[in-house]
């Protein structure tokens, strides 16, 4: 076979291969289009995300997600409350604490018994209710925590203040 015929054969193989690939691409494109959802259909499937802002907070327990959820729930002194979660769980790394029960604030059900929550967000929901029953708006939050004996150790508010400073957060109610 001459060199010219080899080139023709090679070009023919390339052409056939391209046709097959184009055919497969066309078929895949049609499949993708059949799976695609219209805007109306998308709204039906994920529209709740836009109606329910809680769904916009990722369910993974991270300091950023905890802060987002605390703010979303309208909890007073959110930075201090966030720092409380950091203290109570050792920045979500403790092994022998209430964190194992999705309790990020160390709420107790009885002596030595942590309250249990299905999700960490439920613990923040509980904190919001707990705070609304006990906190008066015109009181410094560190004083409030000290007066109600929230913590089991004396330096609790000092430790919270240090966490705020370490994370470059201003001690305020915003």
Secondary structure as GFF3:
##gff-version 3
##sequence-region A 1 174
A	DSSP	alpha_helix	3	35	.	.	.	ID=ss1
A	DSSP	alpha_helix	39	46	.	.	.	ID=ss2
A	DSSP	alpha_helix	48	51	.	.	.	ID=ss3
A	DSSP	three_ten_helix	53	56	.	.	.	ID=ss4
A	DSSP	alpha_helix	63	72	.	.	.	ID=ss5
A	DSSP	alpha_helix	78	89	.	.	.	ID=ss6
A	DSSP	three_ten_helix	98	101	.	.	.	ID=ss7
A	DSSP	beta_strand	108	110	.	.	.	ID=ss8
A	DSSP	beta_strand	113	114	.	.	.	ID=ss9
A	DSSP	alpha_helix	120	134	.	.	.	ID=ss10
A	DSSP	alpha_helix	141	147	.	.	.	ID=ss11
A	DSSP	alpha_helix	156	166	.	.	.	ID=ss12
###
